[in-house]
């Protein structure tokens, strides 16, 4: 790019250095920023415009948006909200919960919180300290604060959006004024999130003084090209679909290799691949037959028109039961048994019911006469599934790899399966699948390649660590790599066995601890291996190592967390409170990160 005649050569050099390597959204931000600076000078104002979410507090009246996200959805919604508000020339800042300085809470006047629920009503990892502070005696009274909370969750869990409800209630207890009702978004997030955004943007316009901030007319330096995203996925070609479990295994785990050729997609180790599935034709036909529907009947929902078969195949969730559907079906079936499940004191029973049955099972056991339009309206929209990426792009270039556990089982003698794992496992080489990349900035390798890394990934939780080791090898990282892996049997379930053995031989992996739970009388899991190596684990962490955990959130991640607390007490001589503070501090430093599901 040539220097314009009105730009001094020295300034042009600085500008070139500033913009080198920036993506289009960053360049657009700078364009608006400089426009705002100019307008500010013309108006004899010294402060730059708040046209983008910033992390520093402002003396002007502002909105603070705090988000907590486990898989990236809450982050995406919060970013969209911040962009909408700042586009109006209003002053807003966007802060991830673990970056929010809690002492600022007492001075906030307008606060929006977007928070996902993890597991059984728990906060996401990046929000643990924030939620703990809110619920503690240290939380200040907040009579000056106006707030609104949006929760993201999954209604197949009984405690739907539990953490958002907790936050909403707690802020009110502290004296804050709720200016909009709590939003509780299911996996079809936009159904609730968009109206909630519309309402809270309008409230921000009323509450904030636009005159406090100079407006900026943003002229993009480059026109925005169509970008692959959740709503605009790329149709990618499957290159390889290969089993990585052996004969006799109770599991069907696949290694998938997918081409990114022509997508312009890029990713980093720790990111996830989003996949839009389609339902099994056999399942769709079974539901249509059970309800005696006409698969060719055309239905319009929210100005979108499809046949019944198209709705059920591509747009509705069929393999996961949800509480809202169960409520509607219990009324339609006039079933006292189903209604009993929905009582507040039957949470555990409801949890078991939702986890063990699918839609077709309920339709067969508790018959009810559904019309096609009502069924389609009541079922939850089908959403993409996220998979931890099992490759480093530095190694595989225009490919992305996945480690997929194919969920398949029998219920009362009939085959059942998971929607996306079934969809992917049935694909042949050359078939196409719709994909996108979901960034996970909280699950990144240390920037300092000399840092040691401890990775705990049983089962398919091994996926991101395959990417980590590949990346560290390409970058000639000098830090040591230590992997803890577990599965039922050595002979049939040692995923990527030859790769790990080669990595040990080549020095890309320094230590490997294995826990094959069913190969001996006493079950051995990764947390037991951590405790066996407690002294070295603590020594590595005290020496600056980063620790990563990937896999099951329900049991494994909690058991590993408890093992780490015990290690801190046994090896560090810490009491229970000090051990918790030690682990919290590792997380705050980004040295204890989890990708759990």
Secondary structure, 3 states (H helix, E strand, C coil): CCCCCCCCHHHHHHHHHHHCCCCHHHHHHHHHHHHHHHHHHHCCCCCCCCCCCCCCCCCCCCEEEEEECCCCHHHHHHHHHHHHHHHCCCCEEEEEHHHCCHHHHHHCCEEEEEEEEECCCEECHHHHHHHHHHCCCCCCCCCCCEEEEEEECCCCCCCCCHHHHHHHHHHHHCCCEECCCCEEECCCHHHHHHHHHHHHHHHHHHHCCHHHCCCCCCCCCCCCCCCCCCCCCEEEEEEEEEECCCCCCCCCEEEEEEECCCCCCCCCCCCEEEEECCCCHHHHHHHHHHCCCCCCCEEEECCEEEEHHHHHHHHECCCCCCHHHHHHHHHHHCCHHHHHHCCHHHHHHHHHHHHHCCHHHHHHHCCCCCCHHHHHHHCCECCCEEEEECCCHHHHCCEEEEEEECCEEEECCEEEECHHHHHHHCCCCCCEEEEEEECCCCCCCCCCCCCCEEEECCHHHHHHHHHHHHHHHHCCCCCCEEEEEEECCHHHHCCCHHHHHHHHHHCCCCEEEEEECCCCCCCCCHHHHHHHCHHHHHHHHHCCCEEEEEECCCCHHHHHHHHHHHHHHHHHCCCHHHHHHHHHHHHHCCCEEEEEC
